[in-house]
Amino acid sequence: MSMVPAPGKILELITLLDADFQPRPSFDSLLEQVVPQLPGLWPEIALARAYRPEANGLRLVIATDEKVGKTLESADLFAQALAERRAIHNARHALWGLPLADDNTIYGLMIIQMKEDSPEAEGWLKLIAALLTRTLARLATTPSISEIDDSLKETRQLYDLNQQMLAAQDPIELLRALRVIAPSASSISHATFEYTGSDHLSDVVVRHVLKQEMEQVVEQSFSRSAGPEAMEAIRQLAPGWDEPLVVEDCQQPPLDVPADFIEADAGSMVLIPVHRQGQLTDLIRISYDQPRHFSEQSHRLFNAVRDQMSIVFQVQQSLYEAQSGSMALSKQVSALQTLNDLSTVISMARDEAQLFGQFSQALVTTLSVDYCQIHMLDNAQQIGTIVSEYPSRGKIGSQTPPEEVAITALIDPRSPAPIVINNVHTDWRLDDMARDVLENRQIEAFMLMPLFIRGQIIGVIRLDIQRPGRDFTNEMTEIAQTILAQVVVGLQNIRLLSESRLRSEQLQRVNLFGQTLQATLDREFILETALTESHRIIPVERMMIALHDPTADLLRTAALYANGENYLTPENGAVVELEGSPVGRVWQNQRLLHIPDILSEELIPANDVRELRALLLMPLMARNHLLGVISVGHSQPNVYSETDIIVFQQMVGLLALAIENARAFAESQRQAHNEALVNDISTRLQQQVDLDGMLQIAVNDLGRALGARRGRIRLGTRETE
């Protein structure tokens, strides 16, 4: 009987392990499906058992014998094998303990008893364990349909919340809308920050309280109830407070949360600051009866609420001012109607081009200006592209003309404040070139508004007045900023939905990428697949896979993607320079390296990667074995998002495991071939009865095995005295 499994049976096992996970099985069900088939795979296996880690030891999941296995405790010999992550052999009983674990995670333990111990058993058993470990690792990292659904549900929940908040006519209705994201909150309250002068905070006043059993309009002064010391603590917090504060346990609040802000009898709470025109003006407090953990999704929703609150309060404030000023009533109502209409348009916009087109038209119509132009900046915030204009002058898609760069440069990239110039002929902020450009185009006044998302400037809006004697008023500026705030939320929603779809597509492609790699043990095919698929998943213009050459102890280029072509040199590729290079840093530090813009990296010469600006590099590691380094690059700076980096790490992990499995399989094949060759030569030598026949077999068979063109054996006699 053969002491090694048939190759066809190994392929059957690989096919079984690479089956599509729809729906995704549990670890136990996978082990229950695979382990009983091992004796059929290799008849020399007498029994096989699989265990899973538990708090008190290892729990038996499945066994091919009929005995009920007990839980292995930490002192057991094979439990020790799992703790040390190495195979343990009991030669007396032909027993093997094989850990199912990778560098980061312990998945279980497999115990195999052979009918007869043999030297070949160890390599094949380790290969079976490696294949099963690979599948368990893929099972642990494969995204489920429910995870993708959760992302889409979050987008839908945010969309519904925005709709309700935009429809709110007063703060109480606004608090009711917050029940969408806080249905179990015990209370939701609204307070305003009161200032004397322009920036001195004098008080915080609670205005509205919404509880499960009642709604109240109140006026509770924080300065009177808490005292001057508490009020001074609020003054210290207010200037830089722009992120929601989350208190998961009110008995142990973070140090940056004022104690007097914590509601009596509350178990946990969230404080959401709201800014209008760059100043902290409102506070939303959401309280819960019991301490609770707030998920990452909750944090994203609270941040989205903060941005939307600013818009809603601004709209409500505009409505109040319109109602209180009879002389400006008609104009204010018209502006608000435009805002409401724009809100509907924004909610229906499916892409940025449609959104910006409606935005530019709304600004011109509402403010009665002559022209609107929207510039979007590249990731380096240097080059602008005109994405919308009204009325149309045929400039959409073109870059910002050089003569207009000095005009848009008036914007402070760190401040959302607009720039208003009501007289281009005399304003000291304009240089001669900008003044000439404006005068030649008969522009009398203009306003620049920076477009910020998540604290970063991404574009500039320019509004022009060509009629002499007409200025931009404070009212026009406020209306323009209100419209801009609505568009920012709409833009965020569009990008959030687009990012969700992109991430879903990336996860699906990564899943397919992993399945493709796990279906083969051919290293060249693995490298070719990595080059072909990577630029379809993340932005890649150049990609290099450098593998370690243990013989020369250096890195060689094994695969390269450049200029749209794949190049493979799996053996004896070009040596990769490590000294002072990004690859060298990653090889030495064994950590991911992200360079958003290589021109800003002082330690890397600008000509190191030629035309590339953004780089991602990561070591290829599998089972604590450093295999090489993979690098991807793009000519556009800041092109890689956090999602791209996470997806890149998943891809590299799958690639490293595939390369290591291919290496281990090839090594096993070589070892098996060499052992078979030695056995064959030994058998033929033992069949010879004379020295000449033995020598002829030795020189012929060894020559063929070594690929020698010529072989020779010399015999001599020992000299006697």
Secondary structure by P-SEA (a helix, b strand, c coil): ccccccaaaaaaaaaaaaccccccccaaaaaaacccccccccccccbbbbbbbccccbbbccccccccccccccccaaaaaaaacbbbbcccccbbbbbccccccccbbbbbbbcccccaaaaaaaaaaaaaaaaaaaaaccccaaaaaaaaaaaaaaaaaaaaaaacccaaaaaaaaccccccccbbbbbbbbbccccccccccccbbbccccccbbbbbccccccaaaaaaaaaacccccbbbbbcccccccccccccccccccccbbbbbbbccccccbbbbbbbcbbbbbcaaaaaaaaaaaaaaaaaaaaaaaaaaaaacccaaaaaaaaaaaaaaaaaaaaacccaaaaaaaaaaaaaaaacccbbbbbbbcccccccccccccccccccccccccccccccccccccccbbbbbccccccccccaaaaaaaaaaccccbbbbbbbccccccbbbbbbbccccccccaaaaaaaaaaaaaaaaaaaaaaaaaaaaaaaaaaaaaaaaaaaaaacccaaaaaaaaaacccccccccbbbbbbbccccccccccccccccbbbbcccccccccccccaaaaaaaacbbbbbccccccccccccccccccbbbbbbbcccccccbbbbbbbcccccccaaaaaaaaaaaaaaaaaaaaaaaaaaaaaaaaaaaaaaaaaaaaaacccaaaaaaaaaaaaaaaacccbbbbbbbbbbcc
